[in-house]
């Protein structure tokens, strides 16, 4: 429900309601009010301004579209999109035709009206879906991406400026604020203003029309759900996808306004007697509730057009509101779109990973400053023939001026990467490392362009699909220099969301100097300190060190800290002792491994112990949460960076400017344990 609370209260639904209140439905029944606030001479200008704003909104959104999305769309999107359009279109076409034969002029009045109305009620516009997904921060979820790509396929003929166009970016930068904050709200207010509810006092013919509109929604719903379920989408997600494909937005309401203005829609032809009975005449011989565009139809068809327009707006407004609320309540972004094979739920952490299998990891690179520290960590992790490293390198880029997030394999031959110079440098550095590392390291490069706020959804799905053991992400704060254009707070929130939602272990690397260290693989050395108190996270941290201990160029100090009068956790203690014993046995003859022990009585002792650490270590590895640290509960309110845990925060927040010790904070997966 958090997504509902975060959304702006003045969204489209409330703007339309505001327009209905301001218009002839409620306040506009007072003639003096209408003449004072909405005089005839001003409504033409207001209508023109609103329609211009809607056109600008559509143009700006079209600039944001990524045409290559069609090429990347998977078979699921194609299978869903085709019946999602054709079934409701055929239903609308046949229903229109049958009704029209019995009641001529019931729905449309010109020869092409049949096709135009059937198309308008059956199509799902990409802009409507993308806008709805952006409002709910769902663009990076599987459901959001599949719905946007399906809608894009329906609009294959739409022309748009490629997202990488500098002209498109400049247009968005200069005009988006005024269009989104002034013109677009005005458009929706006027949609409500032109919706005249009191015209529905006579219910003749309404039932059949409402049933027809509802049938179009139901046909699209059934087609989408059936197609989705047939390609393996979970039934719950298939139902939600059916609701999403029925969302209506700016273009849909623009269609209704154009139909009204062009006179192609109508329930029945109005008679002079009906006009006289239901519409008191105002100045100039026109009904007192007129709007300027109605003058085109004065005395003949304008009234019934307005009635059908009102029904179209209200029906789709209500149905879209219901559909969106269902989505807000029942969709969980962490649920996968399709059923995951049970084998994918194995090897979700380092402790369960076999030493004879490849270490599968993913690391995010926010800027070129992150490259050296990540390469140093990979080299220290002992890639070897028995257990090579398969590294997915993802260059993360904030989505600016675009609608569609994308995760694409990096290819130096693609034109799109020419605008991402840093991607070329980053991937070239990792490619060079892969060729010169002491053991086999395979690099699988990707570029991820998405909002940092929801970027974690894409990476979590990738982590599950690729059966990753660990995700490593850099830490950002004001004390760490990094050439990155997004606010550090966004990166920190991204890291936190990964910790909460990742299907595998997550490690946050606080770099205190590794990026300034020249990497010489021929003379590589790495001095590591592991702090172990106990618990799942500390065991994962120790497992990182266990792998490193096989590298002859890495020196490891394991500091085990005992707490006086600590609580007894029988199962946890057994797991801790088992892993410590395994580590000792493996490194019994390893001169590069040293074991130390310390006893602390309270939080002050622990703080002093951590503060006494010398600077001989390149990196300190620690778990985020220690299960036995009840004595440090009072310190939770003191920490600056909760995502690092108490001890990680103590080291990372050191006030000493001479502190060059980096920190790797490890957290086990909260899923599939």
N, C-alpha and C positions, 0 to 999 in steps of 0.2 A: 504493500500500500504506500510505500515511500514515494513511488513515482507519482502517485496522485497528489500528494502533498506538495511535491516540488514544482508542479506545473502552475503556470500563471493563471490566476483566477479569471483574468480577462481574456480567456481563450475564445475560440470561434463560437462555441455554444452560447456563451454569455453575451457576446456581441450581437448575435442574431436575436436573442431574447430582448436585449436593450433596444434594438431596432423595432421589434414588434411593439414594445411598450411605447416608444416615441411616435410610432406611426398611427394610422387610422384605426387600428384594432382597439386601442385603449385611449391614449391621450388625444389622438387625432380626431376623436368623435366630437371634440369641441372645436367648432368652426373658427372661433377667434384665436384659439391656440395655433391651429394650422396656418392661418393667415399671418400670424405674428412670427412664428419660428420657422415655418416651411412655406414661404410664399411661392407662388407659381413661378415668378421671375427668377428665383434662386435655385429651384430644384433642378433645372436643366444643367446649370453649372455643377451642382453637387453630384448629379448622376454621371456627368462626363468625367469629373475628377475621380470618382470611385471606380468607374470602368477603366480609366487610364491607369489607376493604381493596380487593378487586377491584372491588366496587360503587362505592366512592369514586373509584377510579382511572378507571373508565368515566364516572362523573358529571363529574369534573374535566375529562377529555378532551372530553366533550360540550360543556362550557361553552366550551372553546377553539375549537370548530368555527365556521366562518363559513358560514351558510346561503346567502349570496349567491354562494358558489362555484358553486352549481348554475346560477345565471344567467350566470356568466362562463365556464362550461365550454364549450369549443369543440366543434365537430362531431367532432373526433378522439376526444375523451373519450367522447362518447355512442356513437359507432360501436364503440369498443373495449369499453365496459362491458357493453353488451347481450349480445353473444355470449359474453363472458367469464363471464357468469352462466348464461345460458339453456342453452348447450351442455353444461357439466358437470352442470347440474341435470337435464336430460333424460336424460343418460347414467346418472346416479345413480338417477333414478326408474325407468327401464326395467330397469337391472341389479338394483336392489333387488327389483322386482316379479318378475322371472324367477327370481332365486335363491330368493325367498320361496316361490314356487310349488313348487319342487323340495325345498327344505329349510325347512319352516315353523319360524318362530322363530329363523332363523339370524342375522338382524341386528336385528330389532325385534319387539316383542311387543304393541303396542297399535295401534289402528286408525289413529291420526294419526302413528304413528312413521315411516311411509314418507315423508311430506312433511317432517316435522321433521328427519329425518336427511339427506334429500336437500338441503334448504335449507342446513343447517349445514355440509355438506361442499362446497357449491358457491359460497357467498357469500364475497366478499372484504370484510372489515370495514375501514372507513376508519381506525379507530383503530389497527389492526394495521399498516397501510401507513404512516400518518403517524408512528407511533412508530419504525418501522424507518428511515424517511427522516431523522428527527431524529437518531437514533443515529449515522447515517453522514454527517451534515451535507449531505444531498442534497435538502432541502426546496425550495431555490431553483433546482435544476437542472430542465431541461425534462423529464427522465425522472421525477424526483420529483413534479413538479407534475401531469404527465399521469396518473401512477399514482394519486395522491391524488384527483384530480377524478373519475377513472373509478370508484374505490371509493366515493366520495361519491354518485355517481349510483345505484349499486347499493343504497344505503341512503337513498333519497329520503324514506322515511317516518319517518326518525329525527328526533325533536324535540330541539332544543337551544336554549340561551340565546344570543342574539346576543353576539358577542365584545365589542361596545362597552358592554355592560351593566356598570354600576358594581358591581352586586351580584355578577355573575360574576367580575369582577376581584378583588373583595374576598375571595370564597371561595377563589379560586386562591391569592392571596397568603397567606392564613392556613393553608391545609391542604395545599398541594402538597408541601412539604418532607417532612412526616411520612408522607404517602401514598406518595410515590415512594421514600423511603429506608427505610421500615419495612414498611408494609402490602403494597406490590406485591412486593418481594423475598420476603416470607413466603408470599405466594400461590404463587409459582413454586416455592419450596422444597417446599411441601405438594403441589403437582402431582406433583413427582418422588417425594415420600414415598409417595403413594398409588399409585404405579406399581410393581406387584409383578412383577418380571421372572421370578422363579422359578415363577410360575404358567404360564409358557410352555413348561414342560418337555414337555408333551404337545402335539405340533404338529398334531394332527388339526384340520382346518378352517381353519388359519391361512393357508395359501397362498391360498385363495380370497378371504379377507377382505383380506389385504395387496394382492392383485391388484386388488380392488375400490377400495381407497383410492388406490393408485397410479394407477388408471384415471381417478379424479376429478381428480387433479393433471394428468395428461396431457391430459385433455379440456380443462381450463381453459387449459393451455399452448398447445395447438394452436389453440383458438378465439382467444386473445389475440394470438398471433403472426400468424395469418392476417388477422385484422381490422386489426391494426397495419400490416402490410405492404401491405395493399390501400389504405390511406389515405396511403401514402408514407413511412412510418417505415422507417428503414434496418433491414435484416435483423438486424444485430448488436443494435441497440437494441430491436427487436421481440422478440428472444429474451430479452433481459434483462428487458423488461417482462413477459413471460410468467412468468419466475421470480418477479418481485416480486408479481404478482397471486396467487401461491400462498403468500405469507407468512402465517403463523399467529401469533396473539398472545393477549392476555388474554381477549378475548371468546370466541375459538375454544375455548380450554381450559376456560372457564367453561361453555360449551355441553356439553362432554364430561362435566364434573362433574354438571351438571343431568340429563343423560341417565342417568348412573349412579344418581343419587339417586332419580330418578323411575321407574327400572326399565323403561325403554322399549327398552334395548339388551340383546343377549345373543347368544351363538353357538349354544348348545344348552341345554336345560333340565338343570340338574344333578340327579344322582340321589344318593340317600343313600349308595350304595356308592362313588360317585366321591368324595364329600366325605370318607368314612371313609378311602379309599385315599390321597388326596393331601393331606389337611389334618388334622394331629393336633389333637385337641380340647384347648382350654384351660379356664380357669375358667368356670363358668356354662354349660358345654355348647356353647360356640361355638368355632370354630377359633382357634388361638392367635395367628394373624396378623390377626385382625379389626381393623376400625376402627369407631367408633360408628355411622356411617351404614349399615354393612353389616347391622346388627341388623334392619333393615327386611326383609331378604331371607334371614334365617338359616334354614338347613335346606332352602331351595328354590333360588332363582335368584341369590343374591348372588355366588357364585363365578364363574360364567360372565360376569356383568356386569363383574366386575373384570378378567377376562381381555380382554374386548373393549376396555374402557377403557384398559388397558395398551397394547394394540396401537394404538389411536387416538393416544394420547399419543406413543409411541415413533416411530410412522410419520411423523406430522406434525413431530415434533421433529427427526428425521433429515433429512427432505426440506427443511424450512425452513433447517436449518443448511447443507445443501449449496447451496441456492439463494442464501442470503446470502453465502456464501464466493465463489460464482461472480460475484455482483454486485460484491463488494469488489475482486476481482482484475481483472475485465475492463471495468468501466465507467470511462470518462473523462468527468468532468463538463463538459469543454470541447467535447465532440463534440455537434453539433446533432442533434436528434431525427430530423429529415428532411433530405433532400438540399437544400443551398442552391443556388439558381441561380447560375451563374458570374458573372452581372452584379453580384451582391452582393459579390463579392470585389474590386471596383474601388474606387478613390478611398479607400484605407484610410489615407492620410496627407495632410498639407497640400501636400507637394511634388508629388503626382500629381493634386491637385484643380485643375480648370480655373478660371481667374480669371473666366470668364463664367458660372459656375454658382453656385448658392447655397452658402454655407458652412453645412454641417449639423453642429451641435454639440449636445452634451448637458452639462449642468452639474448637479451634486448640491448641494443646499442642506440642510445639517444643522440650521441654526438661523437665526433672523432676522438674526443678526450677519453672516451670509455674503452677504446680499443686496446691500449697497452695493458691495462690492468686485467682485462678479460683474457687476453692471450697469455699473460703470466700465470693466471689461475688455471687455464687449460693445460699449460705445459707442466705445471706442478702436479696436476691430477693423474700423472703417470699413464699416458696412452701407451699401450703395448699390443703385441700381436694377439695375445689371448683375450684381452679386453680393450679393443680400440675405442676411440671416442667418436661418436657421431654427433656433431654439433650443428644445430639449427640456429643460424645467425639472422636475427630479425632487426633491421634498421627501422625504428619507429619514427613516424613523421606525423605531426598534428595535422588533421584534416582542416584546411582553411579554405573557405569559398567553394566547398563541394558538398554533395549530398550523399555520395556512395562510398562507404569505407571499402578498402580492398587490401587483401593480402596476396601478393604475387611473387612467384619465384624471380629472383634477380637474374637479369640477362643483360650483359654488356652491349648486346646488339640492339636492344629495344630503344626506340627514340625517346620514350617517356622518361628514361633515366638521365637523359642529358640535362634535364632541369634539376636533378638531384645530384649535384657534384659530390656532395659528401658521401652519398651511397657508393659511388665509384671508388672513392678513396678507402672507405671502410671495407668494402668487399675485397678490394685488391690486397689490403693488409692481411686479411684472414686467409686469402688464397695463398699468399706468400708464406704465411706461417704453416699452412697445411703441407706445403712442399718441403719445409725445412725442419719440422718438429722431430723430436727424438723418437717418437712412436707414431703409429698410424692415426691421423686425425682427418676425418672427412668433413667437409664444410658444405652445408646446404643453405645457401643465402636466400633471404626473403626481404621484401620491402613491405611494411605495413603502414598504410595511410588511413588513419582513423582518429576520431576524437579521443584524447587521452582519458576522458571521463569514463568511457565504456570500452576502451581498447582491450581490457583484460578478457572480455568475453571471447574474442577471436583467438587469443593466445591459449586460453583454457581449453577451447575446443581443439586447437592444434595439438596441445599437449596430450589430450586423450587419444586423438587419432593416431599420433605418432608413438604412443606408448612411452612417453618420456619418463625419466627417473627424477630429473631435477630441472628447475627453471632458475636461472641466475639473472638478476637485474641490478643495475647500478643504483646507488642512493644519491639523492640530490638535496642539497641545502645551501644556505647562504655562505657557509664556511668552506664549501668545496667549489673550486673554480671549474666551470664547464661552459662550453660554447653551445648553449641550447636556448632557443627562442621562447619556449613555453615556460610558464611559471613553475618554480620548483614544487609548489603546493600540488599541482596537477600530477607531477611525477610521483610524489609521495603518496597521493591518493590512489594512483594506478598500482603502486607496489602493495598497498594495503588490500586493495581489491583482489590482487593476485593471491595474497596470503589466505584470504577468506575463501576464494572460489577455485583455486587450482586443484586439479586432480593428482598432482604429484608434489614432491618436496619443492619449496621455494627458498632460495638463498638471496639475501640482499647484501651487495658488496659496497661497503663504505671505503672509498679510495682516499687514502691519506698520503699518497706519494708514488704509488705504483705506476700512475700514468706519466710521471716524470722520469721514471727509471728506464734507461736504455736497455732494450731486450737484446741480449746476445746469447742465442741458443747454444753456441759452442762453449760458453762459460756461464751457464745458468746456475743460479743458487737461490734457495727460498727457505727462509727461517720461519717456522710456524709455531704458534702457541695455541693449544686447545684447552679451553676451560670447561671442566665437566663437573656438574653437581648432580644431575639425574633428571630423568624424564625423557619423553619421546623426542623432543627437539635436541636435547644434548646427545642422545644416541645417534641421531642423524648427523650432528656435527662431528661426532667421533668417527662415523663411517666415512665422512669426507676425508678426515685425516688418515684413516686406515688405507684408503686408496692411495693417498699421497705418499704413504710410508714406503711404497715400493719403488719410488723414484730416488735414486742414489744422490741426486742433487738437492734433495729436500731434507731439512733437519726439523724434527718435530719434538716439542715439549708438551707432554700431557700433564696438566695440573688438575688433580682431583681435589675438590674442596668438600670437606665434611662439615656438617652443621651440628653443633652441640644441641642435645635435647630435641632432635628432629623427629617429626612424625614418621611412623613406620608405614610404608606402602609395600606390602609383601610382594605383590606381583611386579611392580615397578622395580623394586630392589633386585629381584632375581634377574630381570631383563638387563638392568645396569651391570650387575656383576658378571653376567654371561658375556656381554659385549666387551667389558674391560678385560676379562680373562682371554677372550679371543684375540684382542689387540696385543696383549702382552706376549702371548704364545707366538703370534706371527712375527713380532719384532724382538724376540728374545736375543738374537744375535746381531741386531741392527744397531750399530754404533751411533747412527744419526737420530735415534729415538731415546728420549729421556723422560722418566716419570717422576713427578713431584706430587707431594701431598701437603695439604694445609687444612687447619681446623679453625673455624670462626664461630664466635658465640652470638654475634648480633650483626645488625646491618652496618654498624660503624666499622667493625672488624673487616667486613667484606669490602667496604668502600676503601679502607686503608690498604687492603691487600691488592685490589685492582689498581689503586693509585701508585703502588710501589713497583709496578711492572716497568722494567727498563725498556729502552727503545731498540733492543737488539732483534726484535721480531719484525718481519715484513708484514705479517698478517696474524690476526687473532681470530680463531674460529670459535663461535659460541652459539648455543641454542637460544631461540627467542624466549622461551618460557621454561623455567625450571620448576618442576612440580613441588619441590621441597622448600621453596623460598617463602614460606609463610611469614618469616621474620622480616621480609622486605615489602610486605603489603603496604606499609605506610609510605614507601618510596614511589608508589605508582603515580601519585599526584605531582611528583617532582620531575618526572622525565619529560624531555622535550620531544622525543620521537618514539611514540608508542609502538610503531611497527618494528623497532629494533629490540624491544624487550628492555628489561631493567639493566642488565649487564652490558648489552650492546650499546644502549644509550649512554651509560656511564663512560664507556671508552670513546664512543664517537663524539660525545660532547665535551671532551677534555679541553680545558682552557689553555693548555700548553701549546704554544705556537711551534714548539720544537717536536711535537708528537707526530711521528711519521708512520705510526702503526695503523695499517688498514684493518678493517673488521669485516668478517663474513658472518652474517646472522642467518642461522638455518632454522627453518620451521617445517615440520613434517606435514604431510597432506592431511587436511581435515576430512577428506572423503576416502572411501574405499579402504579403510584401515582394517 
